[in-house]
Structure formats: structure tokens, C-alpha cells
Amino acid sequence: MYKIAILDKDKAYLERLVSFLEEHHRESFEIKTADSLDGLGAEVVQYNTLFFGDDVTVDAALFPEGVLIGYLTEKSEVSGQYINKYQSMEQIYMRMWKLCEGGKGAVSDKSSAAPEKQEVRLAGQCEWKTRTVTTNGETYRLYQVGEEQVDRLALRMLTGNRIKGLFQTEYQNGGMRICVTGMISLFEFAQKNNSPKGKEQLLKFFADMLAAACSLEEYMLSADRLILDPREIYVDSAQNQVLIPYIPVKGGEPQDGRQCLEKIRDLCTALIQGMDEETARVPDTWEEPAADEYGSTEEFDDLQKNAKDSLKLKEKTRNLKKGGAPYIVRKRTGEKILINRNLFKLGKDASYVDYCIRDNPAVSRNHADIVRKPDGFYLVDKGSLNHTFVNGKKLAADEYRKLENGCLMQLADEVFEFRSK
């Protein structure tokens, strides 16, 4: 553990940073905060590292040897002692930790076995490198994800909730980690349970997977971030449940929920067919079989019916047309921004919002939200300093104003056009 002091006059930012570090990395730092050196007094020599904001005057020559100096800056420079204070909180932590380590980098887990690396795909067809490690008697699957790719809101949802059918996910040292101790992959389960009872259990697992996929919107998660690979989906025999990895990453146009459910159906069909063959084999890509090629079972027919019913229910809450998801156009630059979440945040705090307006100081850090409801999309002002407007009419703080196709949204003096088609 390192003893550090953070000096910044922005009390709101300081409170948020310290809260994050104490909640997620309390084993790394003992933290003291102040708005100037006077607040530390003679204790200054006791700290491993001092971190200064741009608005705190410091003369590094005044400090004794052995006390490291770091700078939390609003400037774009993020090298050496300088840390951009508006990148993700996890990135800030990693940079602070590396500076305390004297540039040696963060401590990583030591595995007892050589990792086996491979690539897997999300339901949305993104590829991710993964490996298996064993640490302190526990087995983990690790998915390599850069910090700039991590969707922090989705990660908080995964770590803060027990979502039935999904792994709880940890983020460590540039990757997602899930614990698979004592579990076997769905592929291995299908190979070892080639019997009528095994097929019945497999169908139950797929019904659970469908239910999990349909529940994601309740947590503002997107089904195309599921890894629908039978070698990555795991069966917990002790709990009689199947668990799917979810990789919380940004970017990309979300798939329609129907596409995800169809992939689960195709996966079920392929594994059932594989269990009927003398040697089970999982193809690299899943292709939908001809309707009369494999036949069916009463259980699988019910499974498909439940999937269709679930889709109809979910579609009642959607406002997406065949033209695709709605988007906004930033009038000053012409940039198009896809609204790919039920709750889409706008502001200049890159570590928190979904679209960052970092080049306009009039915009607040968490300025406004676009919220999807069953009857359409709404703009909500989040208590911004310079206010939010729809077609020139100001919103009160936390007021919901419905967005119509072609209407103008204004955040301070930044104008966007909302398009739903």
C-alpha cells in the first residue's frame, strides 16, 4: 500500500476520484486530500507520492528526495508524471499506481500454469483474445480489453448486480476476469451428456439463456455484448445453472434483440445435432439448418415459441424502425452519434458519459441524458450550469421533454438535431 496525497481545488472532482479509489482500490492507497500544501503541513515527507491539480502551485525542488510528484491535468498530455484527469477513473488509478511503482507498472497475477490463449467472438462479431489462468487455487477466464474500450456504466451494472444467467465480472490490469472454478464449458457438457436426460437438461439451459438475454435491457445492457460461444459459456453443476460471459465494451451499432435470440436458437440446434452424432463437433460459425434437416422435439418447439413471445414483449418497448437506431447530429461538426442505449449520457466528463463534448467549456460534465421509454425518446437536464433546451424551450432540472424527429436539442450553446428515422 502506498501513502499518497491528492491536492486539487476542484472539490467535486476530488470527492469523486477519492470515492472511486476507496471503493475499488482501497488495498492500493492510503489517501490524504487537501486544496494546498498548507493542508499537509510537516506530514509532507511521509508520503510516497503527491498528486497536484493544475490549479495548485508547486515547486518540486522544495520536496525531499524520495517523494514522487504527479500532476492531474486537464491538458491532453498523459506521459511521464502527467495524468489526464478526465480519462476513465480506472485509467487514472493505473497511472497513479505505475507512478508510485517508479515506472515498473502495475502488479499482475501470477498463474500456476501457462495460459492458453485463443480468440472468441461477441454476439456482435467482435473478436477478443482470451486465456485461462489459475491463481490461489481458483480458475479464471481472462478477456483482454483495453481501458479505453471499457463501458464503465455496463461494468458497474455487472459488478453491482447479480444478473441471473450472467457471470459477475471483474476488471483487472487491462482485462475482464470471470471465475470458472469447478465448471465445465457448455461444449464439454454436451459431449459428456449424450443421452435423452442430457438433451432435456441442455434445453433447460437454453431456455435460461433466452431469459437472461431478454432481461438485459432492465440493466441497460446490450445483447450483442454476450459471448455466444459454447466453449466460453459455462455450466455450474453445483448450482444447476448456465452462465454467459458479458464483455462491457463501447462502440458499434447494437444488434436487434431478435438476432441474439436467433443465435442462441442456432447454438442449441447445433449442439443437439452434435449430441446425436458419433463424435460431437462444434463448427467455427453457426449456420441455420434447413427446416426438415434435423427434425424437432416438443421441448424445442416450446423453446422457440417462448423466444418469439419474449421478442414481441420486448418490441413493444422499442421505437426502432427498419432504418436503424435513432441518432443525433452535432450541427457544428456534422458528426452523427448513434443512440445505442436506453440511457444515453451527454457531457464533457469522458469517464462517465456516452458521448463526450470535451471541446466546449460551456457544457457541464454530466449535462443531459437521452432516455428511451415505451412511447419514444426523452431529453432530461441533469442540473447543468448553462441549461438544456428543446426547440428553444428551456428544461428545468430533471425535467423530461419528448424528442420528435427533426427537433433541435441544445446543451448550453451546443446544438444537436435528433433524428429517429
C-alpha positions as CSV (number, residue, x, y, z in Angstrom):
1,M,0.0,0.0,0.0
2,Y,1.2,3.5,-0.9
3,K,0.6,6.6,1.1
4,I,-0.4,9.4,-1.3
5,A,-1.8,12.9,-1.1
6,I,-4.0,14.5,-3.8
7,L,-4.2,18.3,-3.9
8,D,-6.9,19.9,-6.1
9,K,-9.1,22.9,-5.7
10,D,-12.0,21.3,-7.6
11,K,-13.7,19.7,-4.5
12,A,-16.4,17.9,-6.6
13,Y,-13.8,16.2,-8.8
14,L,-11.6,15.4,-5.8
15,E,-14.5,13.8,-3.9
16,R,-15.5,11.7,-6.9
17,L,-11.9,10.5,-7.5
18,V,-11.2,9.6,-3.9
19,S,-14.6,7.8,-3.6
20,F,-13.7,5.7,-6.6
21,L,-10.3,4.8,-5.3
22,E,-11.5,3.9,-1.8
23,E,-14.4,1.8,-3.2
24,H,-12.4,-0.1,-5.8
25,H,-8.7,0.1,-4.8
26,R,-8.6,0.6,-1.1
27,E,-5.8,-2.0,-0.8
28,S,-3.5,0.1,-3.0
29,F,-3.6,3.6,-1.4
30,E,-3.9,5.4,1.9
31,I,-5.2,8.8,0.7
32,K,-5.0,12.3,2.1
33,T,-6.6,15.2,0.3
34,A,-6.1,19.0,0.5
35,D,-6.5,22.1,-1.6
36,S,-3.0,23.3,-1.0
37,L,0.4,22.3,0.6
38,D,-0.5,24.1,3.8
39,G,-3.2,21.4,4.3
40,L,-0.4,18.8,4.6
41,G,1.9,20.7,6.9
42,A,5.0,18.8,8.1
43,E,3.5,15.4,7.1
44,V,4.5,16.1,3.5
45,V,7.7,14.0,3.9
46,Q,5.7,10.9,5.0
47,Y,4.0,10.5,1.6
48,N,5.3,8.2,-1.2
49,T,3.7,10.4,-3.9
50,L,2.0,13.8,-4.1
51,F,-0.5,14.5,-6.9
52,F,-1.2,18.1,-7.9
53,G,-4.1,19.6,-9.9
54,D,-3.5,22.3,-12.5
55,D,-4.7,25.0,-10.1
56,V,-2.3,24.1,-7.2
57,T,1.1,25.9,-7.3
58,V,4.0,23.6,-6.6
59,D,7.8,23.8,-6.6
60,A,9.2,20.3,-6.8
61,A,12.6,21.5,-5.7
62,L,11.2,22.0,-2.2
63,F,10.5,18.3,-1.6
64,P,13.0,15.9,-0.1
65,E,14.4,13.0,-2.2
66,G,12.1,10.0,-2.3
67,V,8.8,11.9,-2.6
68,L,7.5,11.5,-6.1
69,I,5.4,14.2,-7.8
70,G,2.5,13.6,-10.2
71,Y,0.2,16.0,-11.9
72,L,-3.6,15.6,-12.5
73,T,-4.1,17.8,-15.6
74,E,-6.8,18.9,-17.9
75,K,-4.3,19.1,-20.7
76,S,-4.1,16.3,-23.3
77,E,-0.6,15.2,-22.2
78,V,-0.6,11.8,-20.5
79,S,3.0,10.9,-20.3
80,G,5.6,10.7,-17.5
81,Q,4.3,12.4,-14.4
82,Y,1.2,13.9,-16.2
83,I,-2.2,12.2,-15.9
84,N,-5.2,13.4,-17.8
85,K,-7.9,13.9,-15.1
86,Y,-10.9,13.4,-17.5
87,Q,-10.0,9.9,-18.7
88,S,-11.7,6.9,-17.0
89,M,-11.2,6.6,-13.3
90,E,-9.7,3.1,-13.8
91,Q,-7.1,4.6,-16.2
92,I,-6.3,7.3,-13.7
93,Y,-5.8,4.7,-11.0
94,M,-3.5,2.7,-13.2
95,R,-1.3,5.7,-14.0
96,M,-1.2,6.7,-10.3
97,W,-0.2,3.2,-9.4
98,K,2.5,3.0,-12.0
99,L,4.0,6.3,-10.9
100,C,4.1,5.1,-7.3
101,E,5.8,1.9,-8.5
102,G,8.5,4.1,-10.0
103,G,7.5,3.3,-13.6
104,K,7.7,-0.5,-13.2
105,G,4.0,-1.0,-14.0
106,A,1.1,-2.5,-12.0
107,V,1.4,-5.8,-10.2
108,S,-0.2,-8.7,-12.1
109,D,-1.5,-12.1,-11.1
110,K,1.0,-14.9,-11.2
111,S,-0.6,-18.0,-12.6
112,S,0.4,-21.6,-11.7
113,A,0.0,-22.8,-15.3
114,A,1.0,-21.4,-18.7
115,P,-2.0,-19.5,-20.1
116,E,-3.8,-20.9,-23.1
117,K,-4.6,-18.0,-25.4
118,Q,-7.3,-18.0,-28.1
119,E,-9.8,-15.6,-29.7
120,V,-13.5,-15.6,-29.1
121,R,-16.3,-13.5,-30.6
122,L,-19.1,-11.5,-29.1
123,A,-22.6,-11.9,-30.4
124,G,-21.9,-8.7,-32.4
125,Q,-18.9,-10.4,-34.1
126,C,-16.1,-8.5,-32.3
127,E,-13.0,-10.6,-31.6
128,W,-11.3,-10.8,-28.2
129,K,-8.2,-12.6,-27.0
130,T,-8.8,-14.8,-24.0
131,R,-6.8,-17.2,-21.8
132,T,-7.2,-19.4,-18.7
133,V,-5.2,-18.8,-15.6
134,T,-5.2,-20.4,-12.1
135,T,-4.4,-18.2,-9.1
136,N,-4.6,-19.3,-5.5
137,G,-6.5,-22.4,-6.4
138,E,-9.1,-20.5,-8.4
139,T,-9.5,-20.8,-12.2
140,Y,-10.3,-17.7,-14.3
141,R,-11.0,-16.8,-17.9
142,L,-9.4,-13.5,-18.8
143,Y,-10.5,-11.4,-21.7
144,Q,-8.1,-8.8,-23.0
145,V,-9.9,-5.4,-23.2
146,G,-8.1,-2.0,-23.3
147,E,-9.1,0.5,-20.7
148,E,-10.3,3.0,-23.4
149,Q,-12.7,0.3,-24.7
150,V,-14.4,-0.4,-21.3
151,D,-18.1,0.8,-20.9
152,R,-18.0,1.9,-17.3
153,L,-21.7,2.1,-16.9
154,A,-22.1,-1.5,-18.1
155,L,-19.2,-2.6,-15.9
156,R,-20.9,-1.0,-12.8
157,M,-24.1,-2.8,-13.7
158,L,-22.3,-6.2,-13.9
159,T,-20.3,-5.7,-10.7
160,G,-23.2,-4.2,-8.7
161,N,-25.9,-6.7,-9.6
162,R,-26.3,-10.4,-9.6
163,I,-27.9,-10.8,-13.1
164,K,-29.3,-14.3,-13.5
165,G,-27.5,-16.2,-16.2
166,L,-24.5,-13.9,-16.4
167,F,-21.1,-14.1,-14.8
168,Q,-20.2,-11.4,-12.3
169,T,-17.2,-9.6,-14.0
170,E,-14.1,-8.1,-12.5
171,Y,-11.8,-5.6,-14.4
172,Q,-8.1,-6.0,-13.6
173,N,-4.9,-4.9,-15.3
174,G,-6.4,-4.4,-18.8
175,G,-8.8,-7.3,-18.9
176,M,-12.1,-8.8,-17.8
177,R,-12.0,-11.7,-15.4
178,I,-14.6,-14.3,-14.6
179,C,-14.3,-17.2,-12.2
180,V,-14.9,-20.7,-13.7
181,T,-13.6,-22.8,-10.8
182,G,-15.3,-26.2,-10.8
183,M,-17.3,-25.5,-14.0
184,I,-17.2,-27.1,-17.5
185,S,-17.9,-25.4,-20.8
186,L,-21.3,-25.9,-22.5
187,F,-19.5,-27.7,-25.3
188,E,-17.9,-30.2,-22.9
189,F,-21.3,-30.6,-21.1
190,A,-22.9,-31.6,-24.5
191,Q,-20.1,-34.1,-25.2
192,K,-20.4,-35.7,-21.8
193,N,-24.2,-35.9,-21.6
194,N,-25.1,-37.6,-24.8
195,S,-28.4,-39.1,-23.5
196,P,-32.1,-38.2,-23.5
197,K,-31.8,-36.8,-20.0
198,G,-28.7,-34.7,-21.1
199,K,-30.7,-33.3,-24.0
200,E,-33.5,-32.3,-21.7
201,Q,-31.1,-30.5,-19.4
202,L,-29.5,-28.8,-22.4
203,L,-32.9,-27.5,-23.5
204,K,-33.4,-26.1,-20.0
205,F,-30.1,-24.3,-20.1
206,F,-31.0,-22.7,-23.4
207,A,-34.4,-21.6,-22.0
208,D,-32.4,-19.9,-19.2
209,M,-30.0,-18.3,-21.7
210,L,-33.0,-16.9,-23.6
211,A,-34.5,-15.5,-20.4
212,A,-31.1,-13.9,-19.5
213,A,-30.8,-12.3,-22.9
214,C,-34.3,-10.8,-22.6
215,S,-33.6,-9.4,-19.2
216,L,-30.6,-7.3,-20.2
217,E,-32.4,-4.1,-21.1
218,E,-33.5,-3.9,-17.5
219,Y,-29.9,-3.3,-16.6
220,M,-29.2,-1.0,-19.7
221,L,-27.0,-3.8,-21.2
222,S,-26.9,-4.8,-24.9
223,A,-27.3,-8.4,-26.0
224,D,-24.6,-8.1,-28.7
225,R,-22.0,-8.0,-25.9
226,L,-22.7,-11.6,-24.9
227,I,-20.2,-14.2,-25.9
228,L,-22.3,-16.9,-27.5
229,D,-19.5,-19.4,-28.0
230,P,-20.2,-22.9,-26.4
231,R,-16.5,-23.0,-25.3
232,E,-16.9,-19.8,-23.3
233,I,-20.4,-20.4,-21.9
234,Y,-20.1,-22.5,-18.6
235,V,-22.2,-24.9,-16.7
236,D,-22.2,-24.8,-12.9
237,S,-23.4,-28.2,-12.0
238,A,-23.4,-27.4,-8.3
239,Q,-26.0,-24.7,-8.9
240,N,-27.6,-26.4,-11.9
241,Q,-27.2,-23.2,-14.0
242,V,-25.6,-22.0,-17.1
243,L,-23.6,-18.7,-17.2
244,I,-22.7,-16.5,-20.2
245,P,-19.8,-14.0,-20.2
246,Y,-20.7,-10.4,-21.0
247,I,-17.9,-8.1,-22.2
248,P,-18.8,-4.5,-21.4
249,V,-17.2,-2.5,-24.2
250,K,-18.1,0.7,-26.1
251,G,-18.8,1.3,-29.7
252,G,-20.5,-0.4,-32.6
253,E,-24.1,-0.4,-33.6
254,P,-26.1,-2.7,-31.3
255,Q,-27.8,-5.7,-32.8
256,D,-31.6,-6.1,-32.6
257,G,-32.6,-8.5,-29.8
258,R,-34.1,-10.8,-32.3
259,Q,-30.6,-11.5,-33.8
260,C,-29.2,-12.5,-30.4
261,L,-32.1,-14.9,-29.7
262,E,-31.7,-16.4,-33.1
263,K,-28.0,-17.1,-32.4
264,I,-29.0,-18.8,-29.2
265,R,-31.5,-20.9,-31.0
266,D,-29.0,-21.9,-33.7
267,L,-26.4,-22.7,-31.0
268,C,-29.0,-25.0,-29.4
269,T,-29.8,-26.7,-32.7
270,A,-26.1,-27.3,-33.5
271,L,-25.3,-28.8,-30.1
272,I,-28.4,-31.1,-30.1
273,Q,-27.3,-32.3,-33.5
274,G,-23.8,-32.8,-32.3
275,M,-25.0,-35.0,-29.4
276,D,-26.7,-37.2,-32.0
277,E,-23.5,-37.7,-34.0
278,E,-20.9,-40.3,-33.1
279,T,-18.3,-37.6,-32.4
280,A,-19.5,-34.2,-31.2
281,R,-18.0,-31.3,-33.2
282,V,-18.7,-27.5,-32.9
283,P,-18.3,-25.6,-36.1
284,D,-16.5,-22.3,-36.2
285,T,-19.6,-20.5,-37.4
286,W,-23.2,-21.3,-36.7
287,E,-25.4,-21.7,-39.8
288,E,-29.2,-22.2,-39.5
289,P,-30.1,-25.7,-40.6
290,A,-32.9,-26.4,-43.1
291,A,-36.3,-26.8,-41.5
292,D,-36.5,-30.5,-42.4
293,E,-32.9,-31.5,-41.8
294,Y,-32.9,-32.3,-38.1
295,G,-36.5,-32.7,-37.1
296,S,-37.6,-31.2,-33.8
297,T,-38.8,-32.0,-30.3
298,E,-41.8,-30.8,-28.4
299,E,-39.5,-29.1,-25.9
300,F,-37.6,-27.3,-28.6
301,D,-40.8,-26.1,-30.2
302,D,-41.9,-24.7,-26.9
303,L,-38.5,-23.0,-26.6
304,Q,-38.8,-21.3,-29.9
305,K,-42.4,-20.2,-29.1
306,N,-41.2,-18.7,-25.8
307,A,-38.4,-16.8,-27.7
308,K,-40.9,-15.4,-30.1
309,D,-43.3,-14.3,-27.3
310,S,-40.3,-12.7,-25.5
311,L,-39.4,-10.8,-28.6
312,K,-42.9,-9.5,-29.1
313,L,-42.9,-8.3,-25.5
314,K,-39.5,-6.5,-25.9
315,E,-40.5,-4.9,-29.2
316,K,-43.4,-3.2,-27.5
317,T,-40.9,-1.0,-25.7
318,R,-38.8,-0.2,-28.8
319,N,-39.0,2.8,-31.0
320,L,-36.6,1.5,-33.7
321,K,-37.7,1.4,-37.3
322,K,-36.3,-0.6,-40.2
323,G,-34.0,2.3,-40.9
324,G,-32.0,1.5,-37.7
325,A,-31.4,3.1,-34.3
326,P,-32.1,6.9,-33.8
327,Y,-29.1,9.3,-33.7
328,I,-28.3,12.9,-33.2
329,V,-26.3,15.2,-35.5
330,R,-23.9,17.7,-33.9
331,K,-24.7,20.8,-36.0
332,R,-21.3,22.5,-35.6
333,T,-19.3,19.5,-36.9
334,G,-21.8,17.4,-38.8
335,E,-20.9,14.3,-36.6
336,K,-23.6,11.6,-36.3
337,I,-23.9,10.0,-32.9
338,L,-25.9,6.7,-32.6
339,I,-28.2,6.5,-29.6
340,N,-27.4,2.8,-28.8
341,R,-28.6,2.7,-25.1
342,N,-31.8,3.1,-23.2
343,L,-30.0,5.7,-21.1
344,F,-27.5,7.7,-23.2
345,K,-25.4,10.3,-21.3
346,L,-24.1,13.6,-22.8
347,G,-21.5,15.9,-21.2
348,K,-17.7,16.6,-21.0
349,D,-16.7,14.0,-18.4
350,A,-15.2,11.3,-20.6
351,S,-15.1,8.8,-17.7
352,Y,-18.9,8.9,-17.2
353,V,-20.8,9.9,-20.4
354,D,-21.6,8.0,-23.6
355,Y,-20.8,11.0,-25.8
356,C,-18.1,13.4,-24.6
357,I,-18.2,17.1,-25.6
358,R,-14.8,17.9,-24.4
359,D,-14.1,20.9,-26.7
360,N,-16.9,23.1,-25.3
361,P,-16.3,24.5,-21.8
362,A,-19.9,25.7,-21.6
363,V,-21.2,22.1,-21.4
364,S,-21.4,20.5,-17.9
365,R,-19.6,17.3,-17.1
366,N,-22.9,15.4,-16.8
367,H,-25.1,17.8,-18.8
368,A,-28.1,15.8,-20.0
369,D,-29.5,12.3,-20.7
370,I,-31.4,10.9,-23.6
371,V,-33.8,8.3,-22.2
372,R,-35.8,5.6,-24.1
373,K,-39.3,5.0,-22.9
374,P,-42.0,2.8,-24.5
375,D,-43.6,5.7,-26.3
376,G,-40.3,7.3,-27.6
377,F,-37.2,9.2,-26.5
378,Y,-36.9,12.0,-24.0
379,L,-34.2,14.6,-23.1
380,V,-33.5,15.1,-19.4
381,D,-31.5,18.0,-18.0
382,K,-29.1,16.8,-15.2
383,G,-28.9,20.1,-13.3
384,S,-26.5,21.7,-15.9
385,L,-25.0,25.1,-15.2
386,N,-25.9,26.6,-18.7
387,H,-29.2,24.7,-19.1
388,T,-30.7,22.4,-21.8
389,F,-33.3,23.3,-24.5
390,V,-35.6,21.5,-26.9
391,N,-36.6,23.7,-29.9
392,G,-35.5,26.8,-27.9
393,K,-37.6,25.9,-24.8
394,K,-35.6,25.5,-21.6
395,L,-35.9,22.4,-19.5
396,A,-36.0,22.5,-15.7
397,A,-33.5,20.3,-13.9
398,D,-34.6,16.6,-14.1
399,E,-37.5,17.5,-16.5
400,Y,-38.3,15.0,-19.2
401,R,-39.0,16.6,-22.7
402,K,-40.1,14.2,-25.5
403,L,-38.0,14.3,-28.7
404,E,-39.6,14.4,-32.1
405,N,-37.9,13.5,-35.4
406,G,-36.0,16.6,-36.6
407,C,-36.2,18.6,-33.3
408,L,-33.2,20.6,-32.1
409,M,-31.5,19.8,-28.8
410,Q,-29.3,22.5,-27.2
411,L,-26.8,21.8,-24.4
412,A,-25.6,25.3,-23.3
413,D,-24.6,26.7,-26.8
414,E,-24.0,23.3,-28.4
415,V,-26.8,22.3,-30.8
416,F,-27.8,18.8,-32.0
417,E,-30.6,17.6,-34.2
418,F,-32.5,14.5,-33.2
419,R,-33.4,12.0,-35.9
420,S,-35.5,8.9,-35.3
421,K,-35.5,7.6,-38.8
